[in-house]
Amino acid sequence: MKKLSSRTATFTDSVIRRMTRVSLQYHAVNLSQGFPDFDPPKEILDALSNTVQLPHQYAITWGAQNFREALAQKQSRFMGISIDPASQIVVTCGSTEAMMAAMMTVTDPGDKVVVFSPFYENYGADAILSGAQPIYVPLYPPEFNFNPDELEAAFRQNPKALILCNPSNPCGKVFTRKELEFIAHLAEKYDTYVITDEVYEHIVYAPHEHVYFATLPGMFERTISCSSLSKTYSITGWRLGYIIASPEIIDVARKVHDFLTVGAAAPLQEAAVTGLNFGDDYYKALQDVYTKKRNLFLKGLDDLKIVHTDPQGAYYVLLDISEYGYESDLLFCEDLAKKVGVGAVPGSSFFNEPVNHLIRLHFAKQEATLQEALNRLAHMRAKLRK
């Protein structure tokens, strides 16, 4: 038989999702895959309970009208710009599809795409599946800042697009306005699109602030803003994402989306409108909840003298495992789940550079769950140090 597609030859399965399966196998506290163990807001669940009255057939391919209207109103409020629900939005099956549709909308085979490293594992795969070539630019700890000269050197290679995850998964970086303005300057100078992944837009820790790249002067026309409802409303399984962009970009993105998935689930769009109509107090409370979880978890790590990063946004923390003597961070994570009872993701799955001394944990869990994880991590040195 003929060989299968060669474009997937370098792929593995998702390491993040794999570590969830490992956590389940060993009954570990799963701090690997980033989903909560608490319920979504009651109002959204109440709306979902009325699914017998909700539509059970296709919604409009690019999103139910009332969903797009509610989303446009909500994002216009937070972004400070006017978004047209009729021409500037396409609703997708999660931000995963939004990013893939954005990549296929912008790139042709052979194009180059700039990706900051560390990066969410899908970005490199999205580029390769689109026939594009990723150009990786490192972010340097502890603040995970980029080197302006290195970034411009990447732009000199004439990339079609840059992928910007802000706040960043896995390192929790929140890009400053000055950094974003420099990226905008390069995007204009080298005529490059910017594809943003902003799913953690409402999970940012003071004094840091999230700036929507599309709102910078002259950037809306060259920005493809991707996000989802998953993290903001704790409904990761609903798979409701979206793209916001100019009508010219959205016209193409809708065609790509239509042939990828046809459309997002109609009943879930109807139920989620309730969340999109929440007032500002909801988002302030969300930030307060995650700030409390962050402080609890980081203090626990400090008390255990575990070296870690300090996330500025999102809900991930990177732990330094250098002292344990493992050559493979994947093996370390497998042993961590098996012998300590905590699930994590090997940092090497996020870096283009040869990084094997970091692992990623997340703290989108109930406080009791986080405390149990910390209790188990207290025995990590005794059980894992070689």
Residue pairs with C-beta under 8 A, 6 or more apart in sequence:
7 128
7 129
7 131
8 129
10 128
11 125
11 128
14 121
15 121
15 330
15 345
15 346
15 349
16 32
16 33
16 34
16 121
16 345
16 349
17 33
19 30
19 32
19 33
19 333
19 337
19 343
19 344
19 345
19 346
20 30
20 32
20 33
20 343
22 28
22 32
22 333
22 334
22 337
22 338
22 343
23 29
23 30
23 32
23 337
23 343
24 30
25 337
26 337
26 338
26 341
27 341
28 336
28 337
28 338
28 340
28 341
28 342
28 343
29 341
29 342
29 343
29 365
29 369
29 372
29 373
29 376
30 343
31 342
31 343
31 344
31 361
31 362
31 363
31 365
31 373
32 333
32 343
32 344
32 345
32 360
32 361
32 362
33 343
33 345
33 362
34 169
34 231
34 236
34 315
34 316
34 362
34 364
35 230
35 236
35 237
35 364
36 234
36 236
36 364
36 365
37 365
37 366
37 369
38 234
38 365
38 366
39 45
39 234
40 233
40 234
40 235
40 275
41 233
41 234
41 275
41 278
41 282
43 274
43 275
43 278
44 233
44 235
44 271
44 272
44 274
44 275
46 274
47 270
47 271
47 272
47 273
47 274
48 267
48 268
48 271
50 271
51 267
51 271
54 266
54 267
54 270
54 271
55 64
55 266
55 267
55 270
56 266
56 267
57 266
58 262
58 263
58 266
59 67
59 263
59 264
59 266
59 269
60 263
61 254
61 257
61 258
61 262
61 263
62 68
62 89
62 90
62 91
62 250
62 254
62 257
62 258
62 263
63 71
63 89
63 90
63 91
63 242
63 263
63 264
63 269
64 91
64 266
64 269
64 270
65 85
66 270
66 273
67 91
67 269
67 270
67 272
67 273
67 276
68 85
68 86
68 89
68 91
69 85
70 273
70 276
70 277
71 85
71 89
71 91
71 242
71 276
72 83
72 84
72 85
72 88
72 89
73 276
73 277
74 276
74 277
75 83
75 244
76 82
76 83
78 201
78 212
78 283
79 212
79 214
79 215
80 212
80 215
81 214
81 215
81 220
83 89
83 244
84 247
87 247
87 250
88 244
88 245
88 246
88 247
88 250
89 242
89 243
89 244
89 250
90 101
90 242
90 243
90 250
90 253
90 254
90 257
91 240
91 241
91 242
91 263
91 264
91 269
92 98
92 101
92 228
92 241
92 242
92 243
92 257
92 261
92 264
93 239
93 240
93 241
93 260
93 261
93 264
93 265
94 228
94 230
94 239
94 240
94 241
95 197
95 199
95 226
95 227
95 228
95 230
95 241
96 122
96 239
96 241
97 239
97 241
97 257
97 260
97 261
98 226
98 227
98 228
98 241
98 242
98 243
99 122
99 123
99 126
99 163
99 195
99 197
99 226
100 122
100 126
100 129
100 130
100 260
101 243
101 253
101 256
101 257
101 260
102 195
102 224
102 226
102 243
102 253
103 113
103 126
103 127
103 129
103 130
103 132
103 161
103 195
104 130
104 256
105 224
105 249
105 252
105 253
105 256
106 160
106 161
106 193
106 195
106 224
106 249
107 113
107 127
107 130
107 131
107 132
107 160
107 161
108 131
108 132
108 160
109 130
109 131
109 132
110 131
110 132
110 133
111 130
111 131
111 132
111 133
111 159
111 160
111 161
112 132
112 133
112 134
112 135
112 157
112 158
112 159
112 160
113 127
113 132
113 133
113 134
113 135
113 159
113 160
113 161
113 162
113 163
114 134
114 135
114 137
114 151
114 154
114 155
114 159
114 161
114 162
114 163
114 192
115 123
115 124
115 127
115 134
115 135
115 136
115 137
115 162
115 163
115 352
116 136
116 137
116 138
116 139
116 146
116 163
116 164
116 165
116 168
117 136
117 137
117 138
117 139
117 350
117 351
117 352
117 353
118 139
118 144
118 168
118 170
118 171
118 347
118 350
118 351
118 355
119 136
119 163
119 165
119 350
119 351
119 352
120 165
120 169
120 170
120 197
120 350
121 349
121 350
123 134
123 163
123 165
123 197
124 134
124 352
127 133
127 134
128 134
132 160
134 352
135 154
135 157
135 159
136 352
136 353
137 146
137 147
137 150
137 151
137 154
138 146
138 147
138 150
138 352
138 353
139 145
139 146
139 168
139 171
139 173
140 146
140 147
141 171
141 309
142 309
142 310
143 173
144 168
144 171
144 172
144 173
144 309
145 173
145 179
146 179
148 182
151 182
151 183
151 186
152 186
155 162
155 186
155 189
155 190
155 192
156 190
158 190
159 190
159 192
160 192
160 193
161 192
161 193
161 194
161 195
161 224
162 183
162 187
162 192
162 193
162 194
162 195
163 194
163 195
163 196
163 197
164 175
164 183
164 194
164 195
164 196
164 197
164 213
165 196
165 197
165 198
166 173
166 174
166 175
166 180
166 196
166 197
166 198
166 210
166 211
166 213
166 313
167 173
167 174
167 198
167 200
167 201
167 203
167 204
167 210
167 311
167 312
167 313
167 314
168 174
168 175
168 313
168 314
169 197
169 199
169 200
169 314
169 316
170 316
170 318
170 345
170 347
170 350
170 360
171 309
171 311
171 316
171 318
172 309
172 310
172 311
172 312
172 313
172 314
172 315
172 316
172 317
173 311
173 312
173 313
174 204
174 208
174 209
174 210
174 312
174 313
175 183
175 211
176 211
177 211
180 211
180 213
180 216
181 216
183 194
183 213
184 194
184 213
184 216
184 217
184 218
184 219
186 192
187 193
187 194
187 219
187 222
188 218
188 222
192 222
193 222
193 223
193 224
194 213
194 219
194 222
194 223
194 224
195 223
195 224
195 226
196 212
196 213
196 214
196 223
196 224
196 225
196 226
197 226
197 227
198 210
198 212
198 225
198 226
198 227
199 226
199 227
199 228
199 230
199 231
199 232
200 231
200 313
200 314
200 315
201 210
201 212
201 227
201 232
202 210
202 231
202 232
202 283
202 286
202 287
203 231
203 232
203 286
203 287
203 290
203 313
203 314
203 315
204 210
204 287
204 312
204 313
205 287
205 290
205 291
205 294
205 311
205 312
205 313
206 291
208 312
208 313
210 313
212 225
213 219
213 223
213 225
214 220
214 223
214 225
214 244
214 245
220 245
220 246
221 246
223 245
224 243
224 245
224 249
224 253
225 243
225 244
225 245
226 241
226 242
226 243
227 241
227 242
227 244
228 239
228 240
228 241
228 242
229 235
229 238
229 240
229 241
229 272
229 275
229 276
230 236
230 238
230 239
230 240
230 241
231 315
231 364
232 275
232 283
232 286
233 272
233 275
234 364
235 272
235 275
238 265
238 268
238 272
239 264
239 265
239 268
240 264
240 265
240 268
240 269
240 272
241 264
243 250
243 253
243 257
245 253
257 263
290 315
290 363
290 364
292 367
293 315
293 363
293 364
293 365
293 367
293 370
294 311
294 315
294 363
296 363
296 367
296 370
296 371
297 317
297 361
297 363
297 370
297 374
298 308
298 310
298 317
300 370
300 371
300 374
300 377
301 308
301 317
301 319
301 374
301 377
304 374
304 377
304 378
304 380
306 319
306 320
306 377
306 380
307 319
307 320
307 322
308 317
308 318
308 319
308 320
309 317
309 318
310 317
311 317
315 362
315 363
315 364
316 360
316 361
316 362
316 363
317 360
317 361
317 362
317 363
318 347
318 358
318 359
318 360
319 344
319 358
319 359
319 360
319 361
320 357
320 358
321 329
321 332
321 357
321 358
321 359
322 357
323 381
323 385
324 332
324 381
324 384
324 385
324 386
325 385
325 386
326 332
326 335
326 356
326 384
326 386
327 356
328 346
328 356
329 346
329 347
329 348
329 356
329 357
329 358
329 359
330 346
330 348
332 346
332 359
332 384
333 343
333 344
333 345
333 346
333 359
335 384
336 342
336 343
336 344
336 359
336 380
336 384
337 343
337 344
339 383
339 384
340 376
340 377
340 379
340 380
340 383
340 384
341 376
342 361
342 373
342 376
342 377
342 380
344 359
344 360
344 361
345 359
345 360
345 361
346 356
346 359
346 360
347 355
347 356
347 357
347 358
347 359
347 360
348 354
348 355
348 356
348 358
350 360
351 358
361 373
363 370
365 373
